[in-house]
Amino acid sequence: MAEPATFAAPLPAAFFDRATERVARELIGCRIVRRDGPHRRAGRIVETEAYLGPRDRACHSSRGRTARTEVMFGPAGVAYVYMIYGMYFCLNAVTRGPGVAEAVLVRAIEPLEGCLGRGDGPGRVCRALRIDGRLNSASLAGADLAILPADRPPAALARGPRVGVGYAGIWAKRLLRFWERGSPFVSRAQGKRAPA
């Protein structure tokens, strides 16, 4: 039986305290490690979406500061985990400084170790890694959940509009989704493509 992979130290909070689009691009290739009791579950990020705060009509913080969105207002480097459709959790990395309320959605992963299924979609990411609302506001450099540097950079990046945000007007057309070009693990909704 092969030994589990070893992993580097997690990314520091300063990595996330930067422009959200840049963080979304640079998360491609990074690894998520989830310590789930005696199990370690890990995946390599291959697709993300940037959400740019209250002015971005697709961003949860555009509806104001609520109990649900409070974690988005900082600090950077923590998880924003929420439920959609009453059944799927989604994992976001909070970015920028306190009060800014921006985040990056982890949209797809390449399963690496101990995953409980596919990771080609935000709900599947959380199911594969067994992430739920108990990890909302958890540090992304913690014992239970961490994002680590890339062990191999993506061969090439692509970008396009985000998925499922048609209600957001002009914000629905912004090229704020990033993915590893050619990866078989990205979600099926590829959309319009452009160089990243």
N, CA and C atoms as an extended XYZ file, in Angstrom:
588
Properties=species:S:1:pos:R:3:atomname:S:1:resname:S:1:resid:I:1 pbc="F F F"
N         0.849       -1.187        0.000 N   MET     1
C         0.000        0.000        0.000 CA  MET     1
C         0.890        1.243        0.000 C   MET     1
N         0.570        2.194       -0.877 N   ALA     2
C         1.392        3.403       -1.003 CA  ALA     2
C         1.199        4.306        0.209 C   ALA     2
N         2.269        4.991        0.568 N   GLU     3
C         2.201        5.964        1.660 CA  GLU     3
C         1.439        7.193        1.182 C   GLU     3
N         0.639        7.853        2.042 N   PRO     4
C        -0.028        9.094        1.650 CA  PRO     4
C         0.998       10.170        1.289 C   PRO     4
N         0.600       11.050        0.405 N   ALA     5
C         1.487       12.142       -0.012 CA  ALA     5
C         1.779       13.059        1.172 C   ALA     5
N         2.941       13.675        1.161 N   THR     6
C         3.253       14.687        2.168 CA  THR     6
C         2.926       16.056        1.581 C   THR     6
N         2.575       16.981        2.432 N   PHE     7
C         2.147       18.292        1.972 CA  PHE     7
C         2.948       19.387        2.654 C   PHE     7
N         3.118       20.490        1.945 N   ALA     8
C         3.838       21.656        2.454 CA  ALA     8
C         2.961       22.418        3.452 C   ALA     8
N         3.531       23.479        4.011 N   ALA     9
C         2.784       24.339        4.932 CA  ALA     9
C         1.674       25.066        4.172 C   ALA     9
N         0.558       25.379        4.850 N   PRO    10
C        -0.547       26.085        4.200 CA  PRO    10
C        -0.151       27.487        3.730 C   PRO    10
N        -0.934       28.009        2.801 N   LEU    11
C        -0.755       29.390        2.359 CA  LEU    11
C        -1.071       30.327        3.523 C   LEU    11
N        -0.312       31.406        3.689 N   PRO    12
C        -0.590       32.347        4.782 CA  PRO    12
C        -1.788       33.234        4.455 C   PRO    12
N        -2.336       33.861        5.479 N   ALA    13
C        -3.473       34.766        5.278 CA  ALA    13
C        -3.136       35.868        4.294 C   ALA    13
N        -1.864       36.295        4.236 N   ALA    14
C        -1.458       37.362        3.308 CA  ALA    14
C        -1.687       36.976        1.851 C   ALA    14
N        -1.642       35.691        1.532 N   PHE    15
C        -1.921       35.248        0.161 CA  PHE    15
C        -3.331       35.665       -0.255 C   PHE    15
N        -4.279       35.568        0.675 N   PHE    16
C        -5.684       35.854        0.379 CA  PHE    16
C        -6.014       37.340        0.494 C   PHE    16
N        -5.174       38.096        1.188 N   ASP    17
C        -5.421       39.521        1.414 CA  ASP    17
C        -4.877       40.343        0.240 C   ASP    17
N        -5.356       40.007       -0.946 N   ARG    18
C        -4.935       40.674       -2.187 CA  ARG    18
C        -6.131       40.781       -3.115 C   ARG    18
N        -5.920       41.327       -4.308 N   ALA    19
C        -6.998       41.458       -5.289 CA  ALA    19
C        -7.631       40.090       -5.554 C   ALA    19
N        -8.942       40.038       -5.486 N   THR    20
C        -9.662       38.766       -5.555 CA  THR    20
C        -9.464       38.046       -6.880 C   THR    20
N        -9.453       38.762       -7.993 N   GLU    21
C        -9.219       38.103       -9.284 CA  GLU    21
C        -7.847       37.438       -9.315 C   GLU    21
N        -6.856       38.100       -8.741 N   ARG    22
C        -5.509       37.525       -8.714 CA  ARG    22
C        -5.475       36.254       -7.858 C   ARG    22
N        -6.139       36.304       -6.704 N   VAL    23
C        -6.198       35.127       -5.848 CA  VAL    23
C        -6.900       33.981       -6.581 C   VAL    23
N        -8.003       34.291       -7.274 N   ALA    24
C        -8.738       33.253       -8.006 CA  ALA    24
C        -7.850       32.576       -9.046 C   ALA    24
N        -7.040       33.359       -9.766 N   ARG    25
C        -6.111       32.788      -10.759 CA  ARG    25
C        -5.038       31.946      -10.084 C   ARG    25
N        -4.459       32.495       -9.012 N   GLU    26
C        -3.315       31.835       -8.386 CA  GLU    26
C        -3.698       30.635       -7.513 C   GLU    26
N        -4.982       30.460       -7.236 N   LEU    27
C        -5.413       29.264       -6.523 CA  LEU    27
C        -5.436       28.034       -7.432 C   LEU    27
N        -5.475       28.241       -8.735 N   ILE    28
C        -5.466       27.103       -9.660 CA  ILE    28
C        -4.138       26.354       -9.480 C   ILE    28
N        -4.240       25.072       -9.207 N   GLY    29
C        -3.056       24.248       -8.956 CA  GLY    29
C        -2.769       24.054       -7.475 C   GLY    29
N        -3.310       24.930       -6.609 N   CYS    30
C        -3.120       24.761       -5.163 CA  CYS    30
C        -3.926       23.563       -4.679 C   CYS    30
N        -3.592       23.079       -3.488 N   ARG    31
C        -4.232       21.885       -2.957 CA  ARG    31
C        -5.034       22.201       -1.705 C   ARG    31
N        -6.189       21.565       -1.593 N   ILE    32
C        -7.020       21.655       -0.392 CA  ILE    32
C        -6.838       20.356        0.373 C   ILE    32
N        -6.575       20.472        1.663 N   VAL    33
C        -6.466       19.294        2.518 CA  VAL    33
C        -7.503       19.422        3.631 C   VAL    33
N        -8.302       18.385        3.776 N   ARG    34
C        -9.345       18.331        4.799 CA  ARG    34
C        -9.025       17.182        5.751 C   ARG    34
N        -8.833       17.501        7.025 N   ARG    35
C        -8.615       16.491        8.046 CA  ARG    35
C        -9.997       16.143        8.591 C   ARG    35
N       -10.447       14.923        8.326 N   ASP    36
C       -11.802       14.480        8.637 CA  ASP    36
C       -11.696       13.312        9.605 C   ASP    36
N       -11.566       13.612       10.897 N   GLY    37
C       -11.329       12.561       11.885 CA  GLY    37
C       -10.011       11.871       11.567 C   GLY    37
N       -10.021       10.560       11.410 N   PRO    38
C        -8.771        9.856       11.100 CA  PRO    38
C        -8.404        9.910        9.619 C   PRO    38
N        -9.264       10.506        8.808 N   HIS    39
C        -9.066       10.503        7.360 CA  HIS    39
C        -8.497       11.828        6.864 C   HIS    39
N        -7.681       11.754        5.829 N   ARG    40
C        -7.205       12.953        5.132 CA  ARG    40
C        -7.773       12.897        3.727 C   ARG    40
N        -8.418       13.988        3.336 N   ARG    41
C        -9.008       14.092        2.000 CA  ARG    41
C        -8.351       15.292        1.325 C   ARG    41
N        -7.924       15.126        0.102 N   ALA    42
C        -7.188       16.201       -0.560 CA  ALA    42
C        -7.535       16.276       -2.041 C   ALA    42
N        -7.512       17.489       -2.566 N   GLY    43
C        -7.751       17.716       -3.986 CA  GLY    43
C        -6.951       18.905       -4.469 C   GLY    43
N        -6.701       18.925       -5.756 N   ARG    44
C        -5.974       20.011       -6.416 CA  ARG    44
C        -6.991       20.921       -7.094 C   ARG    44
N        -6.941       22.206       -6.810 N   ILE    45
C        -7.925       23.152       -7.355 CA  ILE    45
C        -7.684       23.332       -8.853 C   ILE    45
N        -8.748       23.136       -9.654 N   VAL    46
C        -8.621       23.298      -11.104 CA  VAL    46
C        -9.603       24.337      -11.662 C   VAL    46
N       -10.498       24.866      -10.817 N   GLU    47
C       -11.466       25.858      -11.304 CA  GLU    47
C       -11.932       26.724      -10.146 C   GLU    47
N       -11.995       28.036      -10.374 N   THR    48
C       -12.433       28.986       -9.349 CA  THR    48
C       -13.307       30.066       -9.981 C   THR    48
N       -14.004       30.802       -9.134 N   GLU    49
C       -14.734       31.999       -9.562 CA  GLU    49
C       -14.491       33.108       -8.543 C   GLU    49
N       -14.265       34.328       -9.033 N   ALA    50
C       -14.066       35.493       -8.165 CA  ALA    50
C       -15.394       36.218       -7.959 C   ALA    50
N       -15.642       36.640       -6.725 N   TYR    51
C       -16.830       37.430       -6.373 CA  TYR    51
C       -16.353       38.709       -5.701 C   TYR    51
N       -16.735       39.846       -6.305 N   LEU    52
C       -16.075       41.120       -6.015 CA  LEU    52
C       -16.860       42.079       -5.130 C   LEU    52
N       -17.488       41.585       -4.108 N   GLY    53
C       -18.052       42.439       -3.080 CA  GLY    53
C       -19.391       43.061       -3.415 C   GLY    53
N       -19.821       44.048       -2.624 N   PRO    54
C       -21.159       44.609       -2.737 CA  PRO    54
C       -21.531       45.157       -4.111 C   PRO    54
N       -20.564       45.633       -4.887 N   ARG    55
C       -20.904       46.168       -6.215 CA  ARG    55
C       -21.205       45.060       -7.225 C   ARG    55
N       -20.739       43.832       -6.954 N   ASP    56
C       -20.912       42.675       -7.820 CA  ASP    56
C       -22.268       42.045       -7.503 C   ASP    56
N       -23.224       42.177       -8.421 N   ARG    57
C       -24.594       41.718       -8.145 CA  ARG    57
C       -24.704       40.206       -7.990 C   ARG    57
N       -23.677       39.453       -8.372 N   ALA    58
C       -23.687       38.002       -8.172 CA  ALA    58
C       -23.098       37.600       -6.822 C   ALA    58
N       -22.495       38.543       -6.121 N   CYS    59
C       -21.836       38.258       -4.838 CA  CYS    59
C       -22.852       38.333       -3.704 C   CYS    59
N       -22.792       37.400       -2.772 N   HIS    60
C       -23.729       37.408       -1.647 CA  HIS    60
C       -23.689       38.704       -0.859 C   HIS    60
N       -22.520       39.334       -0.766 N   SER    61
C       -22.431       40.574        0.018 CA  SER    61
C       -23.129       41.747       -0.658 C   SER    61
N       -23.566       41.592       -1.914 N   SER    62
C       -24.314       42.674       -2.572 CA  SER    62
C       -25.679       42.867       -1.925 C   SER    62
N       -26.117       41.894       -1.145 N   ARG    63
C       -27.403       41.986       -0.450 CA  ARG    63
C       -27.238       42.566        0.959 C   ARG    63
N       -26.010       42.980        1.281 N   GLY    64
C       -25.747       43.589        2.580 CA  GLY    64
C       -25.127       42.633        3.574 C   GLY    64
N       -24.834       43.178        4.714 N   ARG    65
C       -24.201       42.413        5.794 CA  ARG    65
C       -25.287       41.696        6.571 C   ARG    65
N       -25.267       40.381        6.535 N   THR    66
C       -26.274       39.559        7.209 CA  THR    66
C       -25.550       38.498        8.033 C   THR    66
N       -26.317       37.720        8.794 N   ALA    67
C       -25.716       36.631        9.564 CA  ALA    67
C       -25.002       35.662        8.624 C   ALA    67
N       -25.590       35.427        7.439 N   ARG    68
C       -24.992       34.499        6.481 CA  ARG    68
C       -23.686       35.039        5.914 C   ARG    68
N       -23.660       36.334        5.575 N   THR    69
C       -22.501       36.898        4.886 CA  THR    69
C       -21.453       37.500        5.817 C   THR    69
N       -21.700       37.505        7.104 N   GLU    70
C       -20.793       38.152        8.055 CA  GLU    70
C       -19.345       37.716        7.861 C   GLU    70
N       -19.105       36.429        7.628 N   VAL    71
C       -17.740       35.918        7.482 CA  VAL    71
C       -17.033       36.526        6.263 C   VAL    71
N       -17.787       36.939        5.248 N   MET    72
C       -17.183       37.535        4.048 CA  MET    72
C       -16.510       38.870        4.340 C   MET    72
N       -16.900       39.513        5.422 N   PHE    73
C       -16.374       40.837        5.738 CA  PHE    73
C       -15.018       40.779        6.443 C   PHE    73
N       -14.427       39.608        6.474 N   GLY    74
C       -13.057       39.476        6.929 CA  GLY    74
C       -12.936       38.811        8.270 C   GLY    74
N       -11.730       38.428        8.568 N   PRO    75
C       -10.483       38.689        7.852 CA  PRO    75
C       -10.307       37.757        6.647 C   PRO    75
N        -9.290       38.063        5.830 N   ALA    76
C        -8.958       37.207        4.699 CA  ALA    76
C        -8.358       35.901        5.198 C   ALA    76
N        -8.489       34.860        4.362 N   GLY    77
C        -7.861       33.587        4.689 CA  GLY    77
C        -8.707       32.656        5.517 C   GLY    77
N       -10.027       32.904        5.532 N   VAL    78
C       -10.944       31.990        6.208 CA  VAL    78
C       -11.942       31.448        5.184 C   VAL    78
N       -12.629       30.368        5.566 N   ALA    79
C       -13.602       29.729        4.688 CA  ALA    79
C       -14.969       30.386        4.840 C   ALA    79
N       -15.631       30.597        3.715 N   TYR    80
C       -17.041       30.975        3.694 CA  TYR    80
C       -17.764       29.770        3.089 C   TYR    80
N       -18.464       29.025        3.939 N   VAL    81
C       -19.164       27.816        3.513 CA  VAL    81
C       -20.660       28.059        3.664 C   VAL    81
N       -21.410       27.879        2.593 N   TYR    82
C       -22.856       28.086        2.645 CA  TYR    82
C       -23.552       26.979        1.860 C   TYR    82
N       -24.843       26.867        2.072 N   MET    83
C       -25.645       25.836        1.412 CA  MET    83
C       -26.466       26.451        0.292 C   MET    83
N       -26.544       25.721       -0.844 N   ILE    84
C       -27.420       26.132       -1.946 CA  ILE    84
C       -28.455       25.042       -2.205 C   ILE    84
N       -29.606       25.456       -2.691 N   TYR    85
C       -30.707       24.537       -3.023 CA  TYR    85
C       -31.099       23.647       -1.847 C   TYR    85
N       -30.747       24.049       -0.635 N   GLY    86
C       -31.110       23.281        0.537 CA  GLY    86
C       -30.409       21.943        0.675 C   GLY    86
N       -29.360       21.700       -0.159 N   MET    87
C       -28.732       20.383       -0.097 CA  MET    87
C       -27.245       20.338       -0.412 C   MET    87
N       -26.675       21.376       -1.028 N   TYR    88
C       -25.260       21.340       -1.411 CA  TYR    88
C       -24.495       22.456       -0.711 C   TYR    88
N       -23.336       22.120       -0.152 N   PHE    89
C       -22.464       23.138        0.416 CA  PHE    89
C       -21.477       23.613       -0.643 C   PHE    89
N       -21.046       24.864       -0.516 N   CYS    90
C       -20.043       25.450       -1.393 CA  CYS    90
C       -18.946       26.068       -0.533 C   CYS    90
N       -17.699       25.922       -0.990 N   LEU    91
C       -16.536       26.441       -0.259 CA  LEU    91
C       -15.962       27.652       -0.981 C   LEU    91
N       -15.792       28.734       -0.225 N   ASN    92
C       -15.165       29.951       -0.727 CA  ASN    92
C       -14.009       30.336        0.181 C   ASN    92
N       -13.017       30.989       -0.399 N   ALA    93
C       -11.916       31.578        0.368 CA  ALA    93
C       -12.163       33.075        0.459 C   ALA    93
N       -12.265       33.598        1.672 N   VAL    94
C       -12.471       35.040        1.866 CA  VAL    94
C       -11.171       35.763        1.523 C   VAL    94
N       -11.305       36.840        0.759 N   THR    95
C       -10.147       37.603        0.295 CA  THR    95
C       -10.239       39.048        0.779 C   THR    95
N        -9.163       39.790        0.497 N   ARG    96
C        -9.068       41.209        0.839 CA  ARG    96
C        -9.129       41.430        2.349 C   ARG    96
N        -9.095       42.670        2.747 N   GLY    97
C        -9.039       43.005        4.166 CA  GLY    97
C       -10.407       43.053        4.804 C   GLY    97
N       -10.445       43.243        6.125 N   PRO    98
C       -11.715       43.335        6.836 CA  PRO    98
C       -12.614       44.424        6.254 C   PRO    98
N       -13.898       44.105        6.125 N   GLY    99
C       -14.880       45.065        5.640 CA  GLY    99
C       -15.087       45.075        4.145 C   GLY    99
N       -14.254       44.354        3.366 N   VAL   100
C       -14.358       44.417        1.900 CA  VAL   100
C       -15.375       43.422        1.355 C   VAL   100
N       -15.507       42.240        1.929 N   ALA   101
C       -16.536       41.243        1.606 CA  ALA   101
C       -16.424       40.662        0.199 C   ALA   101
N       -15.246       40.174       -0.155 N   GLU   102
C       -15.028       39.488       -1.425 CA  GLU   102
C       -14.564       38.065       -1.135 C   GLU   102
N       -14.703       37.185       -2.134 N   ALA   103
C       -14.336       35.781       -1.927 CA  ALA   103
C       -14.104       35.089       -3.261 C   ALA   103
N       -13.468       33.921       -3.182 N   VAL   104
C       -13.237       33.069       -4.349 CA  VAL   104
C       -13.930       31.734       -4.096 C   VAL   104
N       -14.822       31.361       -4.999 N   LEU   105
C       -15.492       30.070       -4.943 CA  LEU   105
C       -14.575       28.997       -5.529 C   LEU   105
N       -14.383       27.914       -4.790 N   VAL   106
C       -13.656       26.760       -5.325 CA  VAL   106
C       -14.680       25.940       -6.098 C   VAL   106
N       -14.573       25.977       -7.423 N   ARG   107
C       -15.601       25.399       -8.286 CA  ARG   107
C       -15.319       23.950       -8.671 C   ARG   107
N       -14.045       23.540       -8.738 N   ALA   108
C       -13.732       22.150       -9.088 CA  ALA   108
C       -12.346       21.783       -8.590 C   ALA   108
N       -12.197       20.488       -8.247 N   ILE   109
C       -10.903       19.954       -7.826 CA  ILE   109
C       -10.595       18.672       -8.593 C   ILE   109
N        -9.321       18.392       -8.695 N   GLU   110
C        -8.842       17.088       -9.141 CA  GLU   110
C        -8.629       16.256       -7.877 C   GLU   110
N        -9.372       15.167       -7.675 N   PRO   111
C        -9.191       14.373       -6.460 CA  PRO   111
C        -7.767       13.818       -6.357 C   PRO   111
N        -7.173       13.930       -5.167 N   LEU   112
C        -5.820       13.436       -4.940 CA  LEU   112
C        -5.767       12.296       -3.933 C   LEU   112
N        -6.502       12.440       -2.829 N   GLU   113
C        -6.391       11.465       -1.742 CA  GLU   113
C        -7.663       11.444       -0.917 C   GLU   113
N        -8.230       10.274       -0.697 N   GLY   114
C        -9.332       10.094        0.244 CA  GLY   114
C       -10.634       10.766       -0.123 C   GLY   114
N       -10.789       11.204       -1.383 N   CYS   115
C       -12.015       11.911       -1.770 CA  CYS   115
C       -13.196       10.944       -1.848 C   CYS   115
N       -14.377       11.468       -1.540 N   LEU   116
C       -15.591       10.660       -1.492 CA  LEU   116
C       -16.399       10.801       -2.772 C   LEU   116
N       -15.754       11.026       -3.890 N   GLY   117
C       -16.440       11.177       -5.162 CA  GLY   117
C       -15.755       12.211       -6.022 C   GLY   117
N       -16.420       12.584       -7.102 N   ARG   118
C       -15.885       13.553       -8.051 CA  ARG   118
C       -15.893       14.950       -7.456 C   ARG   118
N       -15.122       15.832       -8.076 N   GLY   119
C       -15.044       17.219       -7.598 CA  GLY   119
C       -15.327       18.220       -8.693 C   GLY   119
N       -16.120       17.846       -9.716 N   ASP   120
C       -16.354       18.732      -10.862 CA  ASP   120
C       -17.621       19.564      -10.699 C   ASP   120
N       -17.583       20.440       -9.739 N   GLY   121
C       -18.676       21.358       -9.432 CA  GLY   121
C       -18.581       21.727       -7.968 C   GLY   121
N       -19.038       22.916       -7.579 N   PRO   122
C       -18.830       23.363       -6.190 CA  PRO   122
C       -19.482       22.472       -5.146 C   PRO   122
N       -20.678       21.946       -5.418 N   GLY   123
C       -21.307       21.026       -4.474 CA  GLY   123
C       -20.535       19.722       -4.368 C   GLY   123
N       -20.019       19.249       -5.484 N   ARG   124
C       -19.241       18.011       -5.485 CA  ARG   124
C       -17.904       18.182       -4.782 C   ARG   124
N       -17.315       19.386       -4.860 N   VAL   125
C       -16.072       19.656       -4.121 CA  VAL   125
C       -16.303       19.385       -2.639 C   VAL   125
N       -17.385       19.957       -2.106 N   CYS   126
C       -17.646       19.809       -0.672 CA  CYS   126
C       -18.013       18.385       -0.298 C   CYS   126
N       -18.747       17.686       -1.147 N   ARG   127
C       -19.052       16.283       -0.858 CA  ARG   127
C       -17.790       15.435       -0.893 C   ARG   127
N       -16.938       15.667       -1.897 N   ALA   128
C       -15.711       14.870       -2.037 CA  ALA   128
C       -14.782       15.043       -0.842 C   ALA   128
N       -14.737       16.260       -0.295 N   LEU   129
C       -13.827       16.559        0.810 CA  LEU   129
C       -14.516       16.510        2.178 C   LEU   129
N       -15.816       16.272        2.156 N   ARG   130
C       -16.638       16.258        3.374 CA  ARG   130
C       -16.551       17.581        4.133 C   ARG   130
N       -16.863       18.638        3.391 N   ILE   131
C       -16.903       19.996        3.948 CA  ILE   131
C       -18.362       20.387        4.112 C   ILE   131
N       -18.716       20.909        5.277 N   ASP   132
C       -20.079       21.372        5.506 CA  ASP   132
C       -20.053       22.657        6.324 C   ASP   132
N       -21.217       23.107        6.741 N   GLY   133
C       -21.344       24.391        7.421 CA  GLY   133
C       -20.565       24.511        8.714 C   GLY   133
N       -20.150       23.395        9.301 N   ARG   134
C       -19.356       23.469       10.531 CA  ARG   134
C       -17.998       24.116       10.274 C   ARG   134
N       -17.565       24.143        9.010 N   LEU   135
C       -16.271       24.748        8.673 CA  LEU   135
C       -16.403       26.207        8.231 C   LEU   135
N       -17.615       26.754        8.284 N   ASN   136
C       -17.781       28.173        7.959 CA  ASN   136
C       -16.968       29.006        8.949 C   ASN   136
N       -16.158       29.893        8.451 N   SER   137
C       -15.262       30.808        9.184 CA  SER   137
C       -13.994       30.126        9.682 C   SER   137
N       -13.785       28.848        9.327 N   ALA   138
C       -12.545       28.166        9.722 CA  ALA   138
C       -11.352       28.752        8.977 C   ALA   138
N       -10.223       28.783        9.632 N   SER   139
C        -8.993       29.228        8.980 CA  SER   139
C        -8.646       28.286        7.832 C   SER   139
N        -8.160       28.853        6.725 N   LEU   140
C        -7.704       28.040        5.596 CA  LEU   140
C        -6.253       27.612        5.782 C   LEU   140
N        -5.748       27.793        7.006 N   ALA   141
C        -4.424       27.295        7.376 CA  ALA   141
C        -4.536       26.494        8.663 C   ALA   141
N        -5.720       25.899        8.881 N   GLY   142
C        -5.980       25.206       10.126 CA  GLY   142
C        -5.714       23.713       10.071 C   GLY   142
N        -5.983       23.057       11.191 N   ALA   143
C        -5.767       21.611       11.285 CA  ALA   143
C        -6.832       20.835       10.524 C   ALA   143
N        -8.059       21.352       10.472 N   ASP   144
C        -9.158       20.636        9.825 CA  ASP   144
C        -9.307       20.973        8.346 C   ASP   144
N        -8.869       22.135        7.952 N   LEU   145
C        -9.012       22.588        6.566 CA  LEU   145
C        -7.854       23.515        6.234 C   LEU   145
N        -7.193       23.247        5.117 N   ALA   146
C        -6.059       24.088        4.725 CA  ALA   146
C        -5.932       24.128        3.210 C   ALA   146
N        -5.480       25.263        2.699 N   ILE   147
C        -5.118       25.382        1.287 CA  ILE   147
C        -3.612       25.547        1.224 C   ILE   147
N        -2.985       24.693        0.432 N   LEU   148
C        -1.524       24.615        0.341 CA  LEU   148
C        -1.054       25.061       -1.031 C   LEU   148
N         0.207       25.461       -1.138 N   PRO   149
C         0.729       25.884       -2.442 CA  PRO   149
C         0.647       24.761       -3.471 C   PRO   149
N         0.718       25.158       -4.734 N   ALA   150
C         0.703       24.187       -5.834 CA  ALA   150
C         1.975       23.354       -5.813 C   ALA   150
N         1.837       22.056       -6.074 N   ASP   151
C         3.024       21.219       -6.246 CA  ASP   151
C         3.447       21.209       -7.706 C   ASP   151
N         2.500       21.541       -8.587 N   ARG   152
C         2.805       21.708      -10.011 CA  ARG   152
C         1.883       22.788      -10.550 C   ARG   152
N         2.425       23.734      -11.271 N   PRO   153
C         1.589       24.819      -11.789 CA  PRO   153
C         0.703       24.309      -12.918 C   PRO   153
N        -0.429       24.982      -13.169 N   PRO   154
C        -1.264       24.583      -14.297 CA  PRO   154
C        -0.522       24.797      -15.613 C   PRO   154
N        -0.755       23.918      -16.568 N   ALA   155
C        -0.111       24.051      -17.877 CA  ALA   155
C        -0.523       25.356      -18.546 C   ALA   155
N        -1.801       25.678      -18.481 N   ALA   156
C        -2.322       26.920      -19.060 CA  ALA   156
C        -3.655       27.225      -18.398 C   ALA   156
N        -3.989       28.499      -18.302 N   LEU   157
C        -5.255       28.915      -17.714 CA  LEU   157
C        -6.195       29.436      -18.775 C   LEU   157
N        -7.482       29.264      -18.528 N   ALA   158
C        -8.518       29.877      -19.347 CA  ALA   158
C        -9.420       30.663      -18.407 C   ALA   158
N       -10.197       31.571      -18.976 N   ARG   159
C       -11.155       32.321      -18.168 CA  ARG   159
C       -12.435       32.512      -18.955 C   ARG   159
N       -13.518       32.691      -18.250 N   GLY   160
C       -14.809       32.901      -18.883 CA  GLY   160
C       -15.792       33.453      -17.873 C   GLY   160
N       -17.058       33.621      -18.266 N   PRO   161
C       -18.060       34.113      -17.320 CA  PRO   161
C       -18.392       33.061      -16.271 C   PRO   161
N       -18.852       33.526      -15.127 N   ARG   162
C       -19.238       32.617      -14.057 CA  ARG   162
C       -20.491       31.836      -14.447 C   ARG   162
N       -20.746       30.763      -13.736 N   VAL   163
C       -21.845       29.862      -14.048 CA  VAL   163
C       -23.040       30.145      -13.137 C   VAL   163
N       -24.247       30.188      -13.718 N   GLY   164
C       -25.471       30.269      -12.928 CA  GLY   164
C       -25.759       31.609      -12.295 C   GLY   164
N       -25.223       32.702      -12.862 N   VAL   165
C       -25.469       34.030      -12.278 CA  VAL   165
C       -26.141       34.962      -13.285 C   VAL   165
N       -26.989       34.406      -14.149 N   GLY   166
C       -27.677       35.200      -15.166 CA  GLY   166
C       -28.468       36.368      -14.609 C   GLY   166
N       -28.923       36.264      -13.359 N   TYR   167
C       -29.696       37.322      -12.699 CA  TYR   167
C       -28.876       38.578      -12.419 C   TYR   167
N       -27.543       38.500      -12.549 N   ALA   168
C       -26.659       39.576      -12.094 CA  ALA   168
C       -26.404       40.662      -13.146 C   ALA   168
N       -27.182       40.693      -14.207 N   GLY   169
C       -27.031       41.749      -15.215 CA  GLY   169
C       -25.660       41.730      -15.854 C   GLY   169
N       -25.032       42.908      -15.975 N   ILE   170
C       -23.731       42.983      -16.637 CA  ILE   170
C       -22.668       42.160      -15.916 C   ILE   170
N       -22.870       41.923      -14.613 N   TRP   171
C       -21.908       41.134      -13.850 CA  TRP   171
C       -21.905       39.669      -14.280 C   TRP   171
N       -22.980       39.213      -14.900 N   ALA   172
C       -23.030       37.827      -15.376 CA  ALA   172
C       -22.068       37.594      -16.533 C   ALA   172
N       -21.704       38.659      -17.233 N   LYS   173
C       -20.838       38.517      -18.408 CA  LYS   173
C       -19.362       38.740      -18.103 C   LYS   173
N       -19.054       39.195      -16.901 N   ARG   174
C       -17.660       39.437      -16.544 CA  ARG   174
C       -16.881       38.123      -16.534 C   ARG   174
N       -15.646       38.166      -17.021 N   LEU   175
C       -14.827       36.953      -17.119 CA  LEU   175
C       -14.109       36.717      -15.789 C   LEU   175
N       -14.860       36.198      -14.826 N   LEU   176
C       -14.368       36.036      -13.461 CA  LEU   176
C       -14.251       34.567      -13.053 C   LEU   176
N       -14.362       33.661      -14.019 N   ARG   177
C       -14.144       32.227      -13.753 CA  ARG   177
C       -12.836       31.819      -14.402 C   ARG   177
N       -12.025       31.068      -13.654 N   PHE   178
C       -10.700       30.637      -14.115 CA  PHE   178
C       -10.622       29.122      -14.008 C   PHE   178
N        -9.962       28.482      -14.977 N   TRP   179
C        -9.779       27.044      -14.897 CA  TRP   179
C        -8.517       26.611      -15.615 C   TRP   179
N        -8.069       25.427      -15.258 N   GLU   180
C        -6.898       24.861      -15.902 CA  GLU   180
C        -7.328       24.308      -17.259 C   GLU   180
N        -6.787       24.908      -18.298 N   ARG   181
C        -7.142       24.502      -19.654 CA  ARG   181
C        -6.766       23.038      -19.874 C   ARG   181
N        -7.712       22.269      -20.406 N   GLY   182
C        -7.463       20.866      -20.716 CA  GLY   182
C        -7.656       19.903      -19.563 C   GLY   182
N        -7.941       20.390      -18.368 N   SER   183
C        -8.144       19.488      -17.235 CA  SER   183
C        -9.459       18.735      -17.399 C   SER   183
N        -9.440       17.409      -17.223 N   PRO   184
C       -10.695       16.654      -17.297 CA  PRO   184
C       -11.542       16.797      -16.034 C   PRO   184
N       -11.048       17.530      -15.046 N   PHE   185
C       -11.727       17.624      -13.755 CA  PHE   185
C       -12.549       18.897      -13.586 C   PHE   185
N       -12.491       19.833      -14.547 N   VAL   186
C       -13.292       21.052      -14.417 CA  VAL   186
C       -14.761       20.718      -14.615 C   VAL   186
N       -15.628       21.625      -14.174 N   SER   187
C       -17.073       21.388      -14.327 CA  SER   187
C       -17.429       21.389      -15.823 C   SER   187
N       -18.562       20.814      -16.138 N   ARG   188
C       -18.932       20.671      -17.550 CA  ARG   188
C       -19.273       21.998      -18.217 C   ARG   188
N       -19.727       22.962      -17.426 N   ALA   189
C       -20.137       24.252      -18.000 CA  ALA   189
C       -18.903       25.081      -18.329 C   ALA   189
N       -18.357       24.917      -19.505 N   GLN   190
C       -17.123       25.623      -19.868 CA  GLN   190
C       -17.384       27.075      -20.270 C   GLN   190
N       -18.499       27.337      -20.931 N   GLY   191
C       -18.826       28.725      -21.293 CA  GLY   191
C       -17.833       29.336      -22.262 C   GLY   191
N       -17.926       30.647      -22.409 N   LYS   192
C       -17.040       31.407      -23.281 CA  LYS   192
C       -15.622       31.362      -22.730 C   LYS   192
N       -14.657       31.180      -23.613 N   ARG   193
C       -13.265       31.027      -23.171 CA  ARG   193
C       -12.393       32.169      -23.654 C   ARG   193
N       -11.454       32.512      -22.839 N   ALA   194
C       -10.470       33.540      -23.201 CA  ALA   194
C        -9.176       33.206      -22.475 C   ALA   194
N        -8.029       33.680      -22.975 N   PRO   195
C        -6.792       33.443      -22.222 CA  PRO   195
C        -6.872       34.116      -20.864 C   PRO   195
N        -6.274       33.500      -19.871 N   ALA   196
C        -6.288       34.088      -18.536 CA  ALA   196
C        -5.124       35.056      -18.397 C   ALA   196
